[in-house]
Amino acid sequence: MELFYRLFAGFYDSLDITYFRNYEKSPRKALLDAISENDRVLDLCTGTAANAIRIASAKQGQQIVGVDLSAEMLNVAKGKIKRAGLKNIELLQMDATHLEFREHSFDKILLSLVLHEVDESVANQILAEAKRVLKPDGEILLTEWEPSSHFLQRLLFLPISLLEPKPYRSFIKKDLPSYFESLGLRVQSVKHCNYSQVFCLKK
Ligand SMILES: C[S@@+](CC[C@H](N)C(=O)[O-])C[C@H]1O[C@@H](n2cnc3c(N)ncnc32)[C@H](O)[C@@H]1O
């Protein structure tokens, strides 16, 4: 998987230009709307920090921690944060299956477009760690792909289905609410966005 991100880091952000071009209907906007001013936010598996940057730019008083395993993705993120002149994002290279934070550290944890790329045992571990570091009344805001029923959008989504790593094929067939509940996470709401859905989960 690390090779996958090393290869794709440079043009990962074309995803936003293609699928999330309509910002109002994008999961990026749904996440921004779900964050309150005083929330301590963790962007788990932040990648190129697409979500962290949107939030940090819109809410300058907000402190956001972004973690990722891939040095290449973090390098792209660092460049973008520097160019945007943002001082309120801290990036850390860290494995999401072994987070170096105390329990109950964050109000909101973002986990965006990650679980479909990893084996189920890794996904379970990432969610267990997210649950551990989430405050008792905190929320996990989890974005995942949701193939559209519109013909044209299904056609445009083909490259995603073909290029995604192997776990995608079984993940996309999962009953996600039942899966989350089996891990002790209650689904509070689901927002349907372009090509994707955003779950709000509580423990
Ligand atoms: C498809 S990208 C999503 C990036 C970002 N969250 C977004 O919404 O654009 C998936 C990211 O998960 C990271 N990742 C995968 N497994 C990880 C792990 N065990 N610990 C930390 N990061 C991980 C990858 O390095 C990659 O940057």
The ligand as an ORCA input file, in Angstrom:
! r2SCAN-3c Opt
* xyz 0 1
  C      -7.395      7.815     -0.148
  S      -6.359      8.614      0.975
  C      -7.527      9.666      1.813
  C      -6.907     10.971      2.197
  C      -7.847     11.995      2.835
  N      -8.407     11.506      4.074
  C      -8.925     12.457      1.909
  O     -10.104     12.455      2.263
  O      -8.592     12.903      0.794
  C      -6.038      7.384      2.198
  C      -4.917      7.782      3.150
  O      -4.894      6.852      4.241
  C      -3.540      6.688      4.650
  N      -3.437      5.471      5.437
  C      -3.741      4.206      5.074
  N      -3.506      3.358      6.086
  C      -3.028      4.100      7.122
  C      -2.614      3.820      8.452
  N      -2.620      2.567      8.938
  N      -2.191      4.831      9.235
  C      -2.174      6.107      8.769
  N      -2.553      6.450      7.518
  C      -2.975      5.462      6.703
  C      -2.782      6.662      3.339
  O      -1.415      6.934      3.525
  C      -3.534      7.737      2.531
  O      -2.912      8.990      2.660
*
